[in-house]
Amino acid sequence: MQYRTAFRLCCSQSKQLAESWNWDASLYASSRFAPEGRVIEAADATCEELEALYGNALALLFPSFEEGFGWPILEAQACGCPVIASRRPPMTEVAGEAAIFIDPTEPRAAVMAIAAGLKGREQLRAAGFKNLERFDAEAIADLYCSFYESILGHERASAR
């Protein structure tokens, strides 16, 4: 797979999701926005392939209307890839202050926000690495412990 020789659009998803959504990347390939030969479809990409795709990308464009969590945001940030995401939960919570947020229903405004935001690409990369600290396994475990301890403490106090 060739990752970056010129501007390209990479469409990545699992084969199972692609089939359930009736996904066809060739629709993008035939559009005026992605001339022939400019679309890379990376279905079921390995971890190494995703790392190369994110690592060589100008940015991750994630204009989702809804998500369960938003793993691609953290994957991209872990590879130093700036994130452009919908200004909707959970994308706003996951990306924190480390993304360019857009309204996916307003493409003209999104283009302006992206153009302005990518001028600070290096700052976005650094902010992405900082944001990942919130998702450190040990820090999350500590938060769960604190939460459970607060519940147990509240129950003990109310039982008296």
N, C-alpha and C positions, 0 to 999 in steps of 0.2 A: 504494500500500500504506500503510495506517495503522499506525504502529508502536507508539504507546503512548497510549491514552486511558484505559484501565483495565487491571487485571491480565489478562494474556493468556498463553497458551502458544504459543510459536513452535516449529514443527517444521521444521527445515531439513536438507535432504540433496540430493544430486544425483539427477536423474531416473533415471539408470542404476542407482544403488544402490537407489533406491526400487523399481524394477521387479525387480531381482534378489532383493530381500528380501521382495517382495510387500507393500510398505509401504502403509499406508492411514491418513493422518492423520485421516480421519473417525472412526476407532475412538476416538481421543482426544477428538474433538469430542463424541461421544455418551456419554462417561463422566461420572460424577458429579463428577469433579475438574475438568473443563473444560466448563462449560455452553455451550450453543449460542451461536455467535458469538464465542467466546473463543479459538478456535484459528486461528492464522495459519500456513498452510503455505507455506514459501518454498523451493520446489524450484529448484535451479540459480540461487540468488541471486547477483546481481552483487557485485563488491567493495563498491560503494557501498551496496547494500542490506544486506550483512552488517555493514558499519561502522555503519549506522543501527540495525540490530537489536541488535548488541552494545552500542553506545553508549547505548541507551535501556533496556537490560535491567537488572533488579535484580541478576541474576547468570546465568552460564552453568551449567546443570546438566548434567553430563557423566558419568552413571553407567554407563560402559562396562565390559564384562567383559574386553575385550581390544582393543588397537589396534596399528596398525603404528607410529605415532609419537604422534599426539595434536595435530595442527595446530589444531583448534578452541580448545584451551587457550591457545596463543600468540596466535591471532587475537583472542580475547576480551580477553586481558591488554593487547594493543596498543591496544585501544579503551577501556581503563579499566574493563572489565567484570570484577567479581570472579568467581572460578571455584570451583565445587563439583564435585569429581571423585572417581572411585573410588580407593580406597586400594590400587591395583594398578599394577604397571609396565605401560606406560611413563608412565602419568599422573603418578605420584609423581616420576619423574625430570624430566619436562618441566615440571611446575608448580613444582617446587622447594618452597620454604617459602611460596609465594604462593597457597595454595588451602585451601579447607576440604575435607578428605578424609573420605569416607564409605565404608561397606561397602554396596554395592548390594544385597546379599542381606538386609540388616537395615533395612527401611524405617523402623521406629519410631526406632531409634537414629540413623538418617540425619536424620530430621526434627529431632531434638533437637540434633544437631551443627550443622545448617544454621541453626536459630534462634539458637543461641548464637554461631556464627561470623559471621553477618551483622550482628551488633551492631558488629563491627569492620570494616564495609564499606570505609571510607576507608583503613584500614590495608592491607586486602587489595588495593585498587586501587594504592596506592603500592608494595606488595611485588610486584605483577604487573609494573609498569613496571621495577622493579629486576631482576626475574627475566629480562626480555627481553634485558638486557645480555649474558647468557650465550650468547645466540643471534645476536649481532652477526656479520655475515659476515666481517669482518676478524679478529675474535677466533677464530672457528672455523678460518679459514685458518691462523692462527698455531699453533693446536693441532695441525692436521694436519702442518704443517712440523716442529714439535717432535717429533711422533711418528715421522715418517719419518727425521729426523736421528738419533733415538735408536736406531732399527733399524739404520740404516747404520753408526752408531758401534759398536753391539754386534757387527755382522757383521765390521767391520774389526778389532776387538779379538780376536775369536775366530779370525780367519784368521792371526793372528801366531803 
